[in-house]
Amino acid sequence: MSCEITQAFDHPDARSHATSEREPLDRISVRNHIVEVEIGAFQTERGTMQRVCFNIVVEVRPLANAVDDDVDKILSYDKVTQAISIALGEERLNLLETLAERIAERILWEPQAVRVFVRIEKLDRGPGALGVEIVRAVSEANVPMAPQEKLHPTIVYLSNAAIASENLKGWLDQIVAQERPVLICLDGPAEPAPRSAAPLAQRRIDLLAIEQNAWVLAGRDQRCVVVQTRTELDWAMENGQISVWAPSKIVLDAVDGPDAEPQNALALALWFAEEMEAAQFVSLGSAVKSSEKPFDIVNVSLSETRV
């Protein structure tokens, strides 16, 4: 038992040797790679950078031909550290388990990789290191999917006056009829949100105020479905569903979040349009000034019945 415990806490390199039951494989490793990052499911971990340590071992197939001292012929250490950087840069994550899975998956896309050990530890959450370790091997599930055609939606921004307008149903009818997928962003409620002296708390309060408006709209028209994750948004665009964006998760989890404060819901919607690589931005009831945006901007007044 003591041997098993020692092995469990040993470096992943020793673990890879101990659990190898196949033909001899070469191994590359990255030890004690420390990055400062915002991660964690607890509220105390929001807005706080902490040190995270990565130890990774990749078992690779021996090369059939000579290496010839050519870095292009091997799976280099840069591929491993790059997998870490890409996984950390995609979005803010709550769980080390999720981060480990994404790193392992990306490494196993490399043609030489056969099996990968990923150990990740938080160094600042207690007197010791708190972490997870996973082991993943090449399988059909690791094969990268063929890239799908990128969808470029129309982002429709509804002011409070537009939500209350008698033209709302007619506008939504026209929105449903168009071929391009549609995502709806909303103004914040007309009533002022509660105030907090803590900036992070106020940010969340203001985002939740916009989400309250999203549920108001969903209650007025059942075609409008409130969504909060990028996965839900992608599914909705592919399946013709009108989605009303609940901004909290995407905004709070964004690595490079918006400069706009949540009180400025229109500016937040414009940021979201850029994130979603929108083709068009339609504003109902709030004029958007012409600016250098990578999409067309259309302003619709409340008196107009056509979008």
C-alpha positions in Angstrom: 0.0 0.0 0.0 2.8 2.4 0.9 4.3 1.8 -2.6 1.0 2.6 -4.2 0.6 5.8 -2.2 4.2 6.9 -3.1 3.5 6.2 -6.7 0.2 8.1 -6.6 2.0 11.3 -5.4 5.1 10.8 -7.5 5.7 12.8 -10.7 3.6 11.8 -13.7 6.7 10.5 -15.4 7.1 7.8 -12.7 3.4 7.1 -13.0 3.7 6.6 -16.8 6.5 4.1 -16.3 4.6 2.2 -13.6 1.4 1.8 -15.7 3.0 1.0 -19.0 1.9 -2.4 -20.3 2.6 -1.8 -24.0 5.6 -1.6 -26.2 8.3 0.8 -25.0 7.4 4.4 -25.8 9.4 7.6 -25.7 8.3 10.2 -23.2 8.6 14.0 -23.1 7.7 15.9 -20.0 7.1 19.4 -18.7 7.8 19.8 -15.0 6.7 22.5 -12.6 5.4 24.9 -15.2 3.7 27.6 -13.2 1.2 30.1 -14.5 -0.7 32.8 -12.8 -4.4 32.6 -13.8 -7.9 33.4 -12.6 -9.7 30.0 -12.1 -12.0 28.5 -9.6 -15.7 27.9 -8.8 -15.7 29.8 -5.5 -16.7 33.5 -5.5 -13.5 34.3 -3.6 -11.6 33.1 -6.6 -13.3 35.6 -8.9 -11.1 38.6 -9.8 -8.1 37.0 -8.1 -5.0 35.6 -9.8 -3.5 32.4 -8.3 -0.5 30.2 -9.2 -1.3 27.0 -10.9 1.4 24.3 -11.5 1.4 22.0 -14.5 3.2 18.7 -14.7 2.6 16.8 -18.0 4.1 13.7 -19.5 3.3 12.7 -23.1 4.1 9.2 -24.3 5.0 9.3 -28.0 5.6 6.8 -30.7 9.3 6.4 -31.5 10.2 7.9 -34.9 10.7 5.4 -37.7 13.4 7.6 -39.3 16.3 9.5 -37.8 15.5 12.7 -36.0 18.5 14.5 -37.7 18.4 17.1 -34.9 15.3 18.6 -36.6 12.7 20.0 -34.3 10.0 19.8 -36.9 10.2 16.0 -36.8 9.3 15.7 -33.1 6.5 16.6 -30.7 8.3 19.5 -29.0 7.8 20.9 -25.5 6.4 24.0 -27.2 3.4 22.0 -28.2 2.7 21.0 -24.6 3.1 24.6 -23.2 1.0 25.9 -26.2 -1.8 23.5 -25.3 -1.8 25.0 -21.7 -1.8 28.5 -23.0 -4.6 27.9 -25.5 -6.8 26.1 -22.9 -6.3 29.0 -20.5 -7.0 31.6 -23.1 -10.3 30.2 -24.4 -12.4 31.2 -21.4 -12.3 31.5 -17.6 -12.8 28.1 -16.1 -14.2 27.0 -12.8 -12.7 23.5 -12.6 -9.2 22.1 -12.9 -10.8 18.9 -14.3 -12.1 20.8 -17.3 -8.8 22.5 -17.9 -7.0 19.1 -17.7 -9.4 17.5 -20.2 -8.9 20.3 -22.7 -5.1 20.2 -22.4 -5.0 16.4 -22.8 -7.4 16.5 -25.8 -5.3 19.1 -27.6 -2.0 17.2 -27.0 -3.5 14.0 -28.2 -4.3 15.6 -31.5 -0.6 15.5 -32.2 0.2 12.6 -34.6 3.0 11.2 -32.4 1.1 11.3 -29.1 -0.2 8.0 -27.7 -1.0 8.7 -24.0 -0.8 11.8 -21.8 -0.6 12.4 -18.1 -1.8 15.8 -16.9 -1.4 16.9 -13.3 -2.6 20.5 -12.4 -2.3 21.9 -8.9 -3.4 25.2 -7.2 -0.5 26.5 -5.1 -2.3 29.3 -3.3 -5.5 27.8 -1.9 -4.1 26.3 1.2 -0.9 25.2 3.0 -0.4 22.5 0.4 -1.0 21.9 -3.3 -4.6 21.1 -4.3 -4.9 19.4 -7.7 -6.1 16.8 -10.1 -4.4 14.3 -12.4 -5.9 12.6 -15.4 -4.6 10.0 -17.9 -5.9 10.0 -21.4 -5.0 7.8 -24.4 -5.5 8.1 -28.2 -8.9 7.0 -29.3 -11.4 7.9 -32.0 -12.8 10.5 -29.6 -9.5 12.4 -29.8 -9.6 12.8 -33.6 -10.3 16.5 -34.3 -13.7 17.1 -35.9 -13.8 18.6 -39.4 -14.2 22.3 -39.1 -17.8 23.4 -39.6 -18.8 26.4 -41.6 -18.7 29.5 -39.5 -22.1 31.1 -38.8 -22.3 34.9 -38.8 -25.5 35.9 -37.0 -27.6 39.0 -36.9 -27.5 40.6 -33.5 -30.8 42.4 -32.7 -30.7 44.9 -29.8 -34.0 45.7 -28.2 -34.4 48.8 -26.0 -36.9 48.8 -23.2 -39.3 50.8 -25.4 -38.9 48.2 -28.1 -39.7 45.4 -25.7 -42.9 47.2 -24.7 -43.8 48.2 -28.3 -46.9 46.9 -30.0 -44.7 46.2 -33.0 -42.6 43.7 -31.1 -44.5 40.6 -32.5 -44.3 41.9 -36.0 -40.5 42.5 -35.7 -40.0 39.0 -34.3 -42.0 37.6 -37.2 -39.6 39.2 -39.6 -36.6 38.1 -37.6 -37.8 34.5 -37.7 -38.3 34.7 -41.5 -34.8 35.7 -42.4 -32.2 33.1 -43.3 -29.4 34.3 -41.1 -29.4 33.1 -37.5 -30.5 35.7 -34.9 -29.3 36.4 -31.4 -31.1 39.0 -29.3 -29.5 41.4 -26.8 -31.4 43.5 -24.4 -31.3 46.8 -22.6 -31.2 46.8 -18.8 -34.5 47.3 -16.9 -35.8 50.9 -16.7 -35.8 50.6 -12.9 -32.3 51.2 -11.4 -30.5 48.2 -10.1 -29.5 47.9 -6.5 -26.2 49.5 -5.7 -23.1 48.0 -4.1 -19.9 49.6 -2.9 -17.9 46.5 -4.3 -17.2 46.9 -8.0 -17.3 43.1 -8.7 -20.6 42.7 -6.9 -22.0 45.7 -8.8 -20.9 44.2 -12.1 -22.7 41.0 -11.4 -25.8 42.9 -10.2 -25.9 44.9 -13.5 -25.5 41.8 -15.6 -28.3 40.0 -13.7 -30.5 43.1 -14.3 -30.1 42.5 -18.1 -31.0 38.9 -17.6 -34.2 39.8 -15.8 -35.2 41.7 -18.9 -34.4 38.6 -21.0 -36.9 36.6 -19.0 -39.5 39.4 -19.4 -39.1 39.1 -23.1 -39.2 35.3 -23.0 -42.5 35.6 -21.1 -43.9 37.8 -23.9 -43.0 35.5 -26.8 -42.3 31.8 -26.4 -40.1 31.8 -29.5 -37.5 33.7 -27.5 -35.3 31.2 -25.5 -32.9 32.6 -22.9 -29.4 31.2 -23.2 -26.1 31.9 -21.4 -23.4 29.6 -22.8 -21.5 29.6 -26.1 -22.5 26.0 -26.6 -26.1 26.9 -26.4 -25.7 29.8 -28.7 -23.9 27.7 -31.3 -26.6 25.0 -31.1 -29.4 27.6 -31.4 -27.8 29.2 -34.5 -27.5 25.8 -36.2 -31.1 24.9 -35.4 -33.0 28.1 -36.1 -33.8 29.0 -32.6 -34.2 32.7 -31.6 -31.9 33.1 -28.6 -32.0 35.9 -26.0 -28.5 36.4 -24.6 -28.1 36.2 -20.8 -24.7 37.9 -20.5 -23.4 36.9 -17.0 -21.5 33.7 -17.8 -19.8 34.8 -21.1 -18.9 38.2 -19.8 -17.6 37.0 -16.4 -15.7 34.0 -18.0 -14.2 36.1 -20.8 -10.4 36.1 -20.7 -10.4 39.5 -22.5 -13.7 40.9 -21.3 -15.5 44.0 -22.6 -14.4 47.5 -21.8 -18.0 48.5 -21.5 -19.7 48.5 -18.1 -22.9 46.4 -17.8 -24.8 49.6 -17.2 -24.1 50.4 -20.8 -26.1 47.5 -22.3 -25.8 48.8 -25.9 -22.0 48.9 -25.7 -22.0 45.5 -24.2 -24.2 44.2 -27.0 -21.8 45.6 -29.6 -18.9 43.8 -27.8 -20.9 40.6 -28.0 -21.5 41.1 -31.7 -17.8 41.2 -32.3 -17.2 38.1 -30.1 -19.8 36.2 -32.2 -18.4 37.5 -35.5 -21.8 39.0 -36.4 -22.6 40.0 -40.0 -25.1 42.6 -38.9 -26.2 44.6 -35.9 -29.8 45.8 -35.8 -30.8 48.2 -33.1 -34.5 48.7 -32.3 -35.2 51.9 -30.4 -31.6 53.0 -29.7 -29.5 54.8 -32.3 -26.1 53.4 -32.8 -23.5 55.8 -34.1 -21.5 54.7 -37.1 -18.2 53.3 -36.1 -15.5 51.0 -37.4 -17.1 47.7 -36.6 -16.6 44.5 -38.6 -20.4 44.3 -39.2 -23.2 46.4 -40.8 -25.2 48.5 -38.4 -28.9 49.2 -39.0 -31.0 51.5 -36.7 -34.7 51.0 -36.6 -37.0 53.6 -35.0 -40.0 52.5 -32.9 -42.4 53.9 -35.5 -41.1 51.6 -38.2 -42.8 48.3 -38.7 -40.2 46.8 -41.0 -36.8 45.6 -39.7 
